Amino acid sequence: MPTRVLVTGGAGFIGSHVTDLLLERGFAVRVLDNLDPQVHDGNDTPRHLSAEAELIVGDVRDPDAVARALDGAGAVIHLAASVGVGQSMYEIASYTEVNDLGTAVLMEALLRRPVERMVIASSMSVYGEGSARHPDGTIVAPDDRTADQLRKGRWDLETADGTPLAPVPTAETKPPALGSIYALGKFVQERMGLITGRAYGIPTVALRFFNVFGPRQALSNPYTGVLAIFAARLLNGRPPMVFEDGLQRRDFVHVRDVAQACLLALGSERAVGGVYNVGSGASRTILSIADDLAAAMNVSGLAPCVTGKARAGDIRHCFADPTKSRAELGFVPAVDFREGLAELAGWLATEIAVDRVDQATAELERRGLVA
């Protein structure tokens, strides 16, 4: 196992937890992060980043910064990315540059400074709609919902002839269905890492994160995880805004479990060259999540506002089939959802959030991305 690990994006929500776990297990950790104001809200150095980690403030698109960060590193966990489906649909050049070009710059740097192991963060967004079961019992990869279907409020998955489909857990074998610029970029990051690793003999593992939650989420970023967005609303005395009918289903996995998956990928020989789901394996509706968070925060009288509208790039259902991750990566989530939610609520009680959801939604509507 390498002794020094470079974590790109290591000052962020997931990255800081990965950094903590690596330090706890005796690794030396170097962090490369540009401290994007949208994520870090203008803070010079996030207070949650361990002082034991070496921080290089720099951009993954900068070859010089990446070369400095790689110097002496034995492994890389590549988390740096612009995150957010909605924003990616209009900041197309920016998302493509950060996610695609940034990863390409890292890959080229690795040709000159190879490492013993690379872990690439991908996303469940690459699946598009999750797998579904046809009434005849077959498992299918659903087509995207049509604009006409969404305008009529027919939210659930169906075949071209209107036959309803039932959501089921999604395995890594499901073909990608890239319905947003963000999803496209994450798939590029994943593939670029695996292709480069195979060509140049760098053992590489790609992890497809599902909906990650826990302390340190960027509460003032209206394009981050749904629980953080709901929390920002509730902290400001406003009801969570829920799109469609709120019955879309997602898989919520605690950030410490995600950090553990990264550590497992760093050491597993069996996982090299593979792609693995990192989720809980359980599905929950977005509407129930809004209610659960309000209860955990002891907030009453702020029932979710169900908009009955759809956003471009959104999908109906996607939750993980954890079979392969358990068998080959040894990944078994340890944090109970209710306990994780209580921990999140405790952390939220000490935080201040700027609620920018209304502005972000208005921007999407102005661009015709909400219908």
KEKE-3310 file (N, C-alpha, C; in steps of 0.2 Angstrom, whole numbers, plus 5000, padded with zeros to 4 digits):
npx = (5004:5003:5011:5009:4995:4987:4973:4962:4951:4950:4947:4933:4916:4915:4928:4935:4931:4936:4950:4951:4949:4960:4971:4968:4971:4984:4991:5000:4993:4990:4982:4974:4965:4954:4946:4933:4922:4908:4906:4914:4910:4917:4927:4944:4952:4944:4936:4934:4944:4957:4972:4982:4984:4992:4989:4987:4983:4975:4971:4964:4964:4976:4992:5004:5001:4995:5006:5015:5007:5007:5020:5030:5019:5010:4998:4982:4967:4954:4943:4940:4928:4916:4899:4882:4867:4857:4864:4874:4867:4867:4879:4888:4901:4910:4907:4912:4925:4930:4927:4930:4942:4950:4952:4959:4971:4976:4978:4988:4998:5000:5007:5019:5023:5020:5008:5005:4992:4976:4960:4945:4932:4915:4898:4881:4873:4877:4869:4857:4840:4836:4837:4822:4807:4798:4780:4780:4790:4803:4819:4823:4831:4825:4818:4821:4810:4797:4796:4782:4776:4780:4775:4761:4761:4763:4772:4779:4789:4787:4783:4785:4772:4765:4764:4766:4781:4791:4802:4818:4833:4848:4861:4879:4880:4870:4867:4875:4866:4866:4860:4862:4873:4882:4881:4887:4900:4904:4905:4914:4925:4926:4929:4940:4950:4950:4954:4966:4973:4973:4981:4993:4998:4993:4985:4968:4952:4935:4922:4905:4896:4881:4868:4875:4876:4878:4888:4896:4892:4889:4880:4875:4876:4866:4865:4869:4869:4853:4848:4856:4851:4838:4840:4845:4834:4825:4833:4832:4819:4810:4799:4805:4808:4800:4802:4792:4781:4786:4788:4798:4812:4827:4844:4852:4867:4879:4892:4903:4903:4905:4918:4925:4923:4931:4944:4944:4945:4957:4965:4961:4965:4957:4947:4953:4952:4939:4922:4911:4896:4892:4882:4868:4859:4846:4830:4822:4809:4809:4800:4798:4810:4812:4802:4808:4820:4815:4809:4820:4827:4819:4809:4794:4778:4782:4778:4783:4785:4777:4780:4775:4782:4795:4812:4825:4835:4834:4830:4819:4819:4832:4842:4854:4861:4869:4877:4889:4898:4899:4903:4916:4923:4921:4913:4902:4889:4890:4884:4869:4854:4844:4852:4862:4855:4851:4864:4867:4858:4861:4874:4869:4863:4873:4876:4876:4866:4865:4850:4848:4840:4828:4833:4841:4832:4824:4833:4834:4821:4820:4829:4821:4822:4814:4799)
npy = (4994:5011:5025:5039:5048:5057:5067:5073:5088:5087:5095:5096:5091:5076:5073:5078:5070:5058:5061:5062:5049:5042:5048:5043:5030:5030:5035:5047:5062:5072:5086:5093:5107:5119:5127:5132:5145:5143:5131:5132:5144:5155:5154:5154:5143:5128:5124:5112:5104:5093:5098:5091:5087:5090:5104:5110:5124:5124:5122:5108:5108:5115:5111:5113:5114:5102:5093:5097:5093:5079:5075:5064:5056:5041:5036:5041:5048:5053:5065:5078:5089:5098:5099:5095:5092:5101:5114:5110:5110:5122:5129:5123:5123:5126:5115:5105:5108:5108:5095:5086:5091:5093:5081:5075:5082:5078:5064:5065:5070:5059:5051:5055:5055:5041:5032:5020:5016:5021:5029:5033:5044:5042:5042:5039:5045:5042:5031:5036:5034:5022:5003:4993:4983:4975:4971:4958:4952:4953:4961:4978:4992:5007:5018:5036:5048:5056:5073:5076:5067:5071:5084:5081:5076:5063:5054:5042:5028:5021:5010:5012:5010:5013:5005:5002:5002:4995:5001:4994:4988:4994:4988:4987:4982:4988:4998:5013:5029:5044:5058:5071:5085:5084:5071:5065:5071:5064:5051:5052:5055:5043:5033:5038:5038:5023:5019:5025:5020:5006:5006:5011:5004:5007:5002:5004:5009:5012:5021:5022:5034:5035:5044:5055:5058:5068:5076:5092:5095:5106:5119:5131:5130:5128:5118:5106:5091:5083:5083:5092:5104:5104:5105:5118:5126:5123:5127:5141:5143:5140:5130:5114:5112:5102:5093:5087:5074:5070:5057:5050:5039:5037:5033:5034:5036:5036:5048:5044:5030:5031:5036:5025:5015:5021:5019:5005:5003:5007:4998:4985:4971:4963:4971:4979:4988:4988:4994:5000:5001:5012:5013:5012:5002:5003:5011:5027:5038:5055:5064:5058:5059:5073:5075:5066:5073:5085:5081:5076:5087:5093:5102:5109:5112:5115:5109:5100:5108:5103:5104:5099:5100:5097:5095:5098:5084:5077:5062:5048:5036:5029:5017:5008:4992:4982:4971:4967:4976:4972:4959:4959:4971:4971:4980:4986:4995:5004:5014:5017:5023:5032:5035:5041:5052:5059:5062:5071:5081:5086:5092:5102:5110:5119:5127:5139:5143:5150:5152:5148:5143:5147:5157:5149:5140:5149:5153:5141:5140:5152:5148:5138:5126:5120:5112)
npz = (5000:4996:5004:5004:4999:4987:4987:4976:4976:4989:5000:5000:5004:5003:5001:5012:5022:5017:5018:5032:5036:5029:5036:5049:5047:5045:5034:5024:5019:5005:4999:4985:4980:4973:4981:4978:4978:4977:4983:4995:5000:5001:5011:5016:5020:5023:5039:5043:5037:5040:5050:5049:5036:5020:5012:4995:4987:4972:4955:4947:4933:4930:4925:4931:4945:4947:4944:4955:4966:4964:4966:4974:4978:4981:4977:4970:4974:4965:4966:4963:4955:4946:4953:4950:4943:4937:4936:4927:4915:4909:4912:4902:4896:4907:4916:4907:4905:4919:4923:4912:4905:4917:4922:4912:4912:4924:4921:4910:4918:4926:4917:4917:4931:4937:4948:4962:4963:4958:4961:4955:4956:4952:4947:4951:4942:4929:4925:4921:4920:4932:4933:4929:4931:4919:4917:4912:4919:4915:4916:4913:4904:4906:4894:4892:4900:4891:4885:4882:4890:4903:4904:4905:4918:4920:4929:4931:4926:4910:4896:4878:4873:4884:4895:4912:4922:4935:4947:4951:4960:4953:4944:4941:4928:4920:4905:4902:4902:4897:4903:4906:4906:4917:4920:4909:4910:4922:4917:4907:4916:4923:4913:4907:4917:4919:4906:4905:4916:4913:4901:4905:4915:4928:4942:4943:4950:4949:4956:4958:4965:4975:4982:4992:5009:5025:5038:5034:5021:5008:5012:5006:4993:4980:4971:4976:4985:4988:5002:5008:5001:5005:5019:5020:5016:5027:5038:5036:5038:5028:5017:5011:4994:4982:4968:4954:4959:4971:4973:4967:4968:4978:4983:4998:5005:5018:5021:5028:5025:5012:5011:5017:5007:4997:5003:5003:4989:4987:4991:4987:4977:4969:4964:4954:4939:4939:4940:4953:4962:4975:4987:4998:4995:4998:4995:4995:4995:4989:4994:5007:5012:5014:5024:5034:5037:5042:5054:5061:5063:5071:5067:5063:5055:5042:5029:5015:4999:4985:4969:4956:4945:4932:4931:4918:4914:4926:4933:4936:4945:4954:4962:4971:4967:4977:4976:4968:4973:4987:4986:4978:4982:4995:5001:5013:5019:5035:5042:5049:5042:5049:5061:5054:5049:5061:5066:5056:5058:5070:5067:5058:5067:5071:5061:5048:5035:5018:5009:4993:4984:4978:4969:4961:4955:4948:4938:4931:4926:4919:4908:4902:4908:4917:4918)
capx = (5000:5006:5011:5006:4990:4984:4966:4960:4945:4950:4944:4926:4912:4917:4936:4938:4930:4941:4956:4951:4950:4967:4975:4967:4974:4992:4993:5001:4988:4991:4975:4973:4958:4954:4942:4928:4918:4901:4906:4917:4907:4922:4932:4951:4953:4938:4938:4934:4950:4962:4978:4988:4984:4995:4984:4989:4977:4977:4966:4966:4966:4983:4997:5009:4998:4994:5013:5017:5003:5009:5027:5030:5012:5010:4991:4978:4959:4952:4936:4938:4923:4910:4894:4876:4864:4854:4868:4878:4864:4868:4886:4891:4908:4913:4907:4916:4932:4933:4927:4934:4949:4954:4954:4964:4977:4978:4980:4994:5003:5002:5011:5026:5023:5015:5007:5004:4985:4971:4953:4941:4925:4910:4892:4875:4870:4878:4864:4851:4835:4838:4833:4815:4804:4792:4775:4781:4795:4810:4822:4824:4834:4820:4819:4820:4803:4797:4793:4775:4774:4781:4770:4755:4762:4764:4779:4782:4792:4783:4786:4782:4765:4761:4764:4770:4787:4792:4809:4822:4840:4852:4868:4884:4879:4866:4871:4875:4861:4868:4854:4864:4880:4885:4882:4892:4906:4906:4906:4921:4930:4927:4932:4947:4954:4951:4958:4973:4976:4975:4986:5000:4999:4991:4979:4963:4946:4930:4917:4899:4893:4874:4866:4879:4874:4882:4890:4900:4889:4889:4873:4874:4876:4859:4866:4873:4864:4846:4847:4859:4847:4832:4842:4846:4828:4823:4837:4829:4811:4806:4798:4808:4805:4801:4799:4787:4776:4790:4788:4804:4816:4834:4848:4856:4873:4882:4898:4909:4903:4909:4926:4927:4923:4938:4950:4944:4947:4964:4969:4959:4968:4952:4943:4957:4949:4932:4917:4907:4891:4893:4876:4866:4855:4839:4827:4818:4806:4812:4796:4799:4817:4810:4799:4812:4825:4812:4808:4827:4829:4814:4806:4787:4775:4785:4777:4787:4781:4777:4779:4772:4786:4801:4818:4829:4841:4832:4827:4813:4821:4839:4845:4860:4861:4876:4879:4895:4903:4900:4907:4922:4926:4921:4910:4896:4888:4889:4880:4861:4851:4842:4858:4866:4851:4852:4870:4867:4854:4866:4879:4866:4861:4878:4878:4872:4865:4861:4846:4849:4836:4823:4837:4843:4826:4822:4838:4833:4815:4822:4832:4817:4824:4809:4792)
capy = (5000:5018:5029:5046:5048:5063:5068:5080:5089:5084:5100:5096:5087:5069:5073:5079:5063:5053:5063:5060:5041:5040:5050:5039:5024:5031:5038:5054:5065:5079:5088:5098:5109:5126:5130:5135:5149:5140:5125:5134:5150:5161:5152:5153:5136:5125:5123:5104:5100:5092:5102:5086:5086:5095:5107:5114:5127:5124:5119:5102:5110:5118:5106:5114:5113:5095:5090:5098:5089:5072:5074:5060:5053:5034:5035:5046:5047:5059:5067:5085:5089:5102:5094:5097:5091:5107:5119:5108:5110:5129:5130:5118:5124:5126:5109:5101:5110:5105:5087:5082:5093:5093:5074:5074:5085:5073:5058:5066:5071:5053:5047:5057:5053:5036:5030:5013:5015:5027:5028:5038:5045:5042:5044:5035:5049:5039:5026:5039:5030:5015:4998:4992:4977:4974:4966:4951:4949:4955:4968:4982:4998:5011:5024:5043:5050:5061:5079:5076:5063:5075:5089:5078:5074:5055:5054:5035:5025:5016:5008:5017:5009:5015:4999:5004:4998:4995:5001:4988:4990:4995:4984:4990:4980:4992:5002:5021:5033:5050:5062:5078:5086:5082:5063:5064:5072:5059:5045:5053:5054:5036:5030:5041:5035:5016:5018:5027:5015:5000:5007:5013:4999:5010:4999:5009:5007:5018:5021:5026:5036:5037:5051:5055:5063:5068:5083:5096:5097:5113:5120:5137:5128:5126:5112:5101:5085:5085:5084:5099:5109:5104:5108:5125:5128:5122:5132:5148:5144:5139:5123:5110:5112:5095:5093:5081:5072:5068:5050:5048:5036:5038:5028:5038:5033:5041:5050:5039:5024:5032:5036:5018:5012:5024:5016:4998:5003:5009:4992:4979:4969:4960:4977:4983:4988:4987:4999:4998:5005:5014:5015:5008:4997:5004:5016:5031:5044:5062:5067:5055:5062:5080:5074:5063:5078:5090:5078:5075:5094:5096:5108:5108:5117:5117:5104:5101:5111:5099:5109:5096:5102:5093:5098:5094:5080:5073:5055:5046:5032:5025:5015:5003:4985:4982:4964:4966:4979:4968:4953:4960:4976:4970:4986:4985:5001:5003:5019:5017:5029:5036:5037:5046:5058:5062:5066:5077:5086:5089:5096:5107:5115:5123:5129:5145:5142:5154:5148:5151:5138:5151:5160:5143:5138:5154:5153:5135:5142:5157:5145:5133:5119:5117:5112)
capz = (5000:4996:5011:5003:4995:4984:4986:4973:4979:4996:5005:5000:5008:5003:5001:5019:5026:5014:5021:5039:5036:5027:5041:5054:5045:5045:5027:5024:5014:5002:4996:4979:4980:4971:4986:4974:4982:4977:4988:5001:5002:5002:5016:5013:5022:5027:5046:5043:5034:5045:5049:5047:5028:5017:5007:4990:4984:4965:4951:4943:4926:4930:4924:4936:4951:4947:4945:4962:4970:4963:4968:4980:4980:4979:4975:4969:4974:4961:4968:4960:4950:4947:4954:4950:4936:4934:4933:4921:4909:4906:4912:4899:4895:4913:4918:4903:4907:4925:4924:4907:4904:4923:4923:4906:4914:4929:4917:4907:4923:4929:4913:4919:4938:4939:4955:4963:4963:4957:4963:4952:4958:4946:4949:4949:4937:4923:4924:4919:4924:4935:4930:4930:4929:4915:4920:4911:4923:4912:4919:4907:4904:4903:4890:4896:4900:4885:4887:4883:4896:4909:4904:4907:4924:4920:4931:4932:4920:4906:4889:4873:4873:4890:4900:4918:4924:4942:4948:4954:4961:4947:4945:4936:4921:4916:4900:4903:4899:4900:4902:4908:4905:4923:4919:4903:4912:4926:4913:4904:4921:4925:4907:4906:4922:4918:4900:4906:4920:4909:4896:4907:4921:4935:4944:4944:4952:4948:4961:4957:4971:4975:4985:4998:5014:5031:5040:5030:5015:5006:5013:5003:4986:4978:4966:4979:4987:4990:5009:5010:4999:5010:5026:5019:5017:5034:5042:5035:5039:5022:5016:5006:4987:4979:4961:4951:4964:4977:4974:4964:4973:4978:4987:5002:5008:5022:5018:5031:5021:5005:5013:5018:5000:4994:5006:5001:4983:4987:4993:4984:4971:4965:4961:4949:4933:4939:4942:4958:4965:4982:4989:5003:4993:5000:4991:4999:4991:4990:4999:5013:5015:5017:5031:5039:5039:5046:5060:5064:5064:5076:5063:5062:5051:5035:5025:5008:4993:4979:4963:4951:4939:4931:4928:4913:4916:4931:4932:4941:4951:4954:4968:4970:4968:4980:4976:4966:4978:4993:4984:4976:4985:5002:5004:5017:5023:5042:5046:5049:5039:5055:5065:5050:5049:5067:5066:5051:5061:5076:5064:5056:5072:5073:5055:5045:5027:5014:5005:4986:4980:4973:4963:4956:4951:4943:4933:4927:4923:4913:4903:4899:4910:4921:4914)
cpx = (5004:5006:5008:5001:4988:4977:4964:4953:4945:4948:4937:4923:4915:4925:4938:4937:4935:4948:4957:4953:4957:4971:4975:4970:4982:4995:4995:4997:4990:4984:4977:4966:4959:4949:4937:4923:4911:4901:4908:4914:4912:4927:4939:4953:4947:4940:4938:4940:4955:4969:4984:4988:4988:4991:4988:4983:4979:4971:4968:4967:4973:4988:5002:5007:4998:5001:5016:5013:5005:5015:5027:5024:5013:5003:4987:4970:4957:4944:4935:4934:4918:4904:4887:4873:4861:4859:4872:4874:4864:4875:4890:4898:4912:4913:4912:4923:4934:4933:4931:4941:4953:4956:4959:4971:4980:4981:4987:5000:5005:5007:5018:5028:5018:5014:5005:4996:4981:4964:4950:4934:4920:4904:4886:4872:4871:4873:4858:4845:4838:4834:4826:4813:4798:4787:4776:4787:4802:4813:4825:4828:4829:4822:4818:4813:4803:4794:4786:4772:4774:4776:4763:4755:4762:4771:4783:4784:4787:4786:4783:4775:4761:4761:4769:4776:4789:4800:4812:4829:4844:4859:4872:4884:4874:4869:4870:4869:4862:4864:4856:4871:4884:4886:4887:4899:4909:4908:4913:4926:4932:4931:4939:4952:4955:4955:4965:4977:4978:4981:4993:5001:4998:4985:4974:4956:4941:4924:4911:4895:4885:4873:4870:4877:4878:4884:4895:4898:4889:4882:4871:4874:4870:4859:4869:4867:4858:4845:4850:4854:4841:4834:4843:4839:4825:4826:4834:4822:4807:4805:4803:4804:4806:4798:4795:4782:4779:4791:4794:4809:4824:4838:4853:4861:4877:4889:4904:4909:4907:4916:4929:4928:4930:4944:4950:4947:4954:4968:4967:4962:4962:4948:4947:4953:4942:4928:4912:4902:4893:4887:4874:4862:4848:4837:4822:4815:4809:4807:4797:4806:4816:4807:4803:4817:4821:4811:4815:4829:4824:4811:4799:4784:4777:4785:4781:4782:4782:4776:4775:4775:4792:4806:4822:4834:4839:4829:4822:4816:4828:4841:4849:4858:4868:4880:4887:4900:4904:4904:4914:4926:4926:4917:4903:4895:4887:4885:4872:4859:4848:4847:4861:4862:4851:4858:4870:4863:4858:4871:4875:4864:4867:4880:4873:4872:4862:4857:4846:4844:4831:4827:4839:4837:4824:4826:4836:4826:4816:4825:4828:4819:4820:4802:4787)
cpy = (5006:5021:5036:5046:5056:5063:5074:5081:5088:5089:5100:5092:5080:5069:5074:5073:5058:5055:5061:5053:5039:5042:5045:5032:5024:5033:5045:5057:5072:5080:5094:5100:5116:5130:5135:5138:5146:5135:5128:5140:5155:5160:5151:5145:5133:5123:5115:5101:5099:5096:5097:5084:5092:5098:5111:5117:5128:5121:5113:5103:5113:5112:5107:5112:5105:5091:5091:5093:5081:5070:5070:5056:5046:5032:5041:5044:5054:5060:5074:5085:5095:5097:5098:5096:5097:5112:5117:5109:5117:5131:5125:5118:5123:5119:5104:5102:5107:5098:5083:5084:5092:5085:5072:5076:5081:5067:5059:5067:5064:5049:5049:5055:5047:5034:5023:5011:5021:5025:5034:5038:5046:5043:5040:5039:5046:5034:5029:5036:5023:5009:4997:4985:4978:4970:4959:4948:4951:4961:4972:4989:5003:5017:5031:5044:5056:5067:5079:5072:5067:5081:5087:5075:5066:5054:5047:5033:5020:5015:5013:5016:5011:5010:5002:4999:5000:4996:4996:4991:4990:4992:4988:4988:4984:4997:5009:5024:5040:5056:5070:5079:5084:5074:5062:5065:5067:5053:5046:5052:5047:5032:5032:5038:5027:5015:5019:5022:5009:5001:5008:5009:5002:5006:5004:5006:5013:5016:5025:5028:5037:5043:5051:5060:5063:5075:5085:5097:5104:5116:5126:5136:5125:5120:5106:5095:5087:5086:5090:5104:5109:5107:5116:5129:5128:5127:5139:5148:5143:5131:5120:5111:5105:5095:5086:5080:5070:5061:5046:5045:5036:5033:5033:5034:5038:5042:5046:5033:5025:5033:5029:5014:5015:5020:5008:4998:5004:5002:4985:4977:4966:4965:4981:4983:4988:4994:4997:5003:5006:5017:5011:5002:4997:5010:5020:5036:5050:5065:5064:5058:5069:5079:5071:5069:5083:5087:5078:5082:5097:5102:5105:5113:5119:5111:5105:5104:5107:5103:5106:5098:5097:5097:5094:5090:5076:5066:5053:5042:5029:5024:5009:4996:4984:4975:4964:4970:4975:4962:4954:4966:4975:4976:4984:4991:5000:5008:5018:5023:5034:5039:5043:5053:5062:5066:5072:5083:5090:5094:5103:5113:5120:5127:5135:5143:5148:5151:5151:5147:5142:5154:5155:5141:5143:5154:5147:5137:5147:5153:5139:5126:5116:5118:5108)
cpz = (5000:5003:5010:4998:4993:4984:4982:4975:4986:5002:5005:5005:5008:5004:5008:5023:5023:5017:5028:5040:5035:5033:5047:5053:5044:5039:5028:5018:5011:4998:4990:4979:4978:4976:4982:4979:4982:4982:4995:5004:5004:5007:5013:5014:5026:5034:5047:5041:5039:5044:5048:5040:5025:5011:5002:4987:4976:4961:4947:4936:4925:4930:4930:4943:4952:4948:4952:4967:4970:4965:4974:4982:4977:4976:4974:4970:4971:4962:4965:4954:4951:4948:4954:4943:4933:4932:4927:4915:4906:4907:4909:4898:4901:4916:4914:4904:4913:4925:4919:4906:4911:4924:4918:4909:4919:4925:4914:4912:4926:4924:4915:4927:4940:4946:4955:4962:4962:4958:4959:4954:4952:4950:4947:4943:4930:4921:4920:4923:4926:4932:4932:4928:4925:4918:4918:4914:4921:4915:4913:4909:4902:4899:4894:4895:4894:4888:4887:4889:4903:4909:4906:4914:4925:4922:4931:4926:4917:4899:4884:4872:4879:4896:4906:4919:4931:4943:4952:4955:4954:4948:4940:4929:4917:4912:4903:4899:4901:4898:4904:4907:4911:4922:4914:4906:4917:4923:4910:4910:4922:4919:4906:4911:4921:4912:4901:4911:4917:4904:4899:4914:4928:4937:4946:4946:4951:4953:4959:4963:4970:4979:4992:5003:5021:5032:5035:5023:5014:5006:5008:4995:4984:4973:4969:4980:4989:4997:5011:5007:5003:5017:5025:5019:5024:5039:5042:5035:5033:5021:5011:4999:4984:4972:4959:4957:4971:4978:4971:4970:4972:4983:4991:5006:5012:5020:5022:5027:5015:5006:5014:5011:4996:4997:5004:4994:4982:4988:4990:4977:4966:4961:4955:4942:4933:4941:4947:4961:4973:4984:4995:5001:4995:4996:4996:4994:4993:4995:5006:5016:5018:5023:5036:5042:5044:5053:5064:5066:5069:5073:5061:5058:5044:5031:5018:5003:4987:4973:4957:4944:4938:4929:4923:4916:4922:4929:4937:4947:4949:4961:4967:4971:4971:4980:4974:4971:4984:4991:4982:4979:4993:5005:5007:5021:5030:5045:5044:5046:5045:5059:5061:5050:5055:5068:5062:5055:5067:5073:5061:5061:5074:5066:5052:5038:5024:5009:4998:4981:4975:4967:4958:4952:4946:4937:4928:4923:4917:4907:4900:4902:4915:4918:4918)
residu = (MET:PRO:THR:ARG:VAL:LEU:VAL:THR:GLY:GLY:ALA:GLY:PHE:ILE:GLY:SER:HIS:VAL:THR:ASP:LEU:LEU:LEU:GLU:ARG:GLY:PHE:ALA:VAL:ARG:VAL:LEU:ASP:ASN:LEU:ASP:PRO:GLN:VAL:HIS:ASP:GLY:ASN:ASP:THR:PRO:ARG:HIS:LEU:SER:ALA:GLU:ALA:GLU:LEU:ILE:VAL:GLY:ASP:VAL:ARG:ASP:PRO:ASP:ALA:VAL:ALA:ARG:ALA:LEU:ASP:GLY:ALA:GLY:ALA:VAL:ILE:HIS:LEU:ALA:ALA:SER:VAL:GLY:VAL:GLY:GLN:SER:MET:TYR:GLU:ILE:ALA:SER:TYR:THR:GLU:VAL:ASN:ASP:LEU:GLY:THR:ALA:VAL:LEU:MET:GLU:ALA:LEU:LEU:ARG:ARG:PRO:VAL:GLU:ARG:MET:VAL:ILE:ALA:SER:SER:MET:SER:VAL:TYR:GLY:GLU:GLY:SER:ALA:ARG:HIS:PRO:ASP:GLY:THR:ILE:VAL:ALA:PRO:ASP:ASP:ARG:THR:ALA:ASP:GLN:LEU:ARG:LYS:GLY:ARG:TRP:ASP:LEU:GLU:THR:ALA:ASP:GLY:THR:PRO:LEU:ALA:PRO:VAL:PRO:THR:ALA:GLU:THR:LYS:PRO:PRO:ALA:LEU:GLY:SER:ILE:TYR:ALA:LEU:GLY:LYS:PHE:VAL:GLN:GLU:ARG:MET:GLY:LEU:ILE:THR:GLY:ARG:ALA:TYR:GLY:ILE:PRO:THR:VAL:ALA:LEU:ARG:PHE:PHE:ASN:VAL:PHE:GLY:PRO:ARG:GLN:ALA:LEU:SER:ASN:PRO:TYR:THR:GLY:VAL:LEU:ALA:ILE:PHE:ALA:ALA:ARG:LEU:LEU:ASN:GLY:ARG:PRO:PRO:MET:VAL:PHE:GLU:ASP:GLY:LEU:GLN:ARG:ARG:ASP:PHE:VAL:HIS:VAL:ARG:ASP:VAL:ALA:GLN:ALA:CYS:LEU:LEU:ALA:LEU:GLY:SER:GLU:ARG:ALA:VAL:GLY:GLY:VAL:TYR:ASN:VAL:GLY:SER:GLY:ALA:SER:ARG:THR:ILE:LEU:SER:ILE:ALA:ASP:ASP:LEU:ALA:ALA:ALA:MET:ASN:VAL:SER:GLY:LEU:ALA:PRO:CYS:VAL:THR:GLY:LYS:ALA:ARG:ALA:GLY:ASP:ILE:ARG:HIS:CYS:PHE:ALA:ASP:PRO:THR:LYS:SER:ARG:ALA:GLU:LEU:GLY:PHE:VAL:PRO:ALA:VAL:ASP:PHE:ARG:GLU:GLY:LEU:ALA:GLU:LEU:ALA:GLY:TRP:LEU:ALA:THR:GLU:ILE:ALA:VAL:ASP:ARG:VAL:ASP:GLN:ALA:THR:ALA:GLU:LEU:GLU:ARG:ARG:GLY:LEU:VAL:ALA)
# end
